[in-house]
Amino acid sequence: MSQQEATINPDGSTTFESDPNSEQFGADDIGAEEVLAAKVDPAFYLLGFAALFILAIGFVMYRQRKARAETEDFFTQLDGEKFNLKLPAAVDEYYAIKEKAIEQGWTPGQKVEGPAATASGPQRVLAQALMKRCIADIPLVTHIQKESPGMNKLYSQSMCSVNQWRSYQAAEAMVTAEVDEVRAEADEVEPGWSGVIWKQAMQYHHMLKQRHEMESKAAAAAAEKKRAEENKILAEKRKIDEKKAKELAAEKAAAELIKAEEREKESKTAFNSGMKKGFLSGKKK
């Protein structure tokens, strides 16, 4: 409790004064003590920091997974159907011709001589079908050879999806099996042919490609020449039409001028006739 001193005034009244050395507690002092008493336990700060840390790690992992998924989608969309390869129709055509050759008495692996080796013989027809098949395979082989280094590099750097890599492997295995199958069939058609058939097919492929390019250029030049001739004919026709239009315009202008002159002449004639009649009638009066 606070201590107070009594002072007797001159009028006999008494005044109590507080001791300045005594402690005083106001409302503010009591509130401050309550705040100090209600300090937060440091463990709560640790729990809050741990929760924020976990949330930050989760967010980073989510962004990483999203970026990886976007990267895989990017490369998948970038390549599209690049490795969705199919063997050419010439493969099935070859086996159909081979069945007919066997039915005609041809025996695989035997060298054919004499009349049977002529252009119309089964062995010759089968050899042509196999060469056609080999030439049709060239674009597939060159495509895989071109893409192989890049795909292996992307896979080693984890920059292509698993599905894309498997698609490439399946395409490569299919093309490799086709190359080996053609060589095996070449030895059946003509023993020893397997060592040169792909080289010959590549040469024929280049020859056909050059011929196709020359034909395309010739067709383009012919089309350009035809277009130039058509433009020339159209230009001449346009000139003739313009000349006719000018002549018609001149004729029309001349006809309108003649009509205008005739109208002017008729007007003058009518005016003169009216003047004479009026003059004579005035004289009689």
Secondary structure, 3 states (H helix, E strand, C coil): CCCEEEEECCCCCEEEEECCCCCCCCHHHHHHHHHHHCCCCHHHHHHHHHHHHHHHHHHHHHHHHHHHHHHHHHHHHHHCCCCCCCCCHHHHHHHHHHHHHHHCCCCCCCCCCHHHHCCCCHHHHHHHHHHHHHHHHHHHHHHHHHHHHHHHHHHHCCCCCHHHHHHHHHHHHHHHHHHHHHHHHHHHHCCCHHHCHHHHHHHHHHHHHHHHHHHHHHHHHHHHHHHHHHHHHHHHHHHHHHHHHHHHHHHHHHHHHHHHHHHHHHHHHHHHHHHHHHHHHHHHC
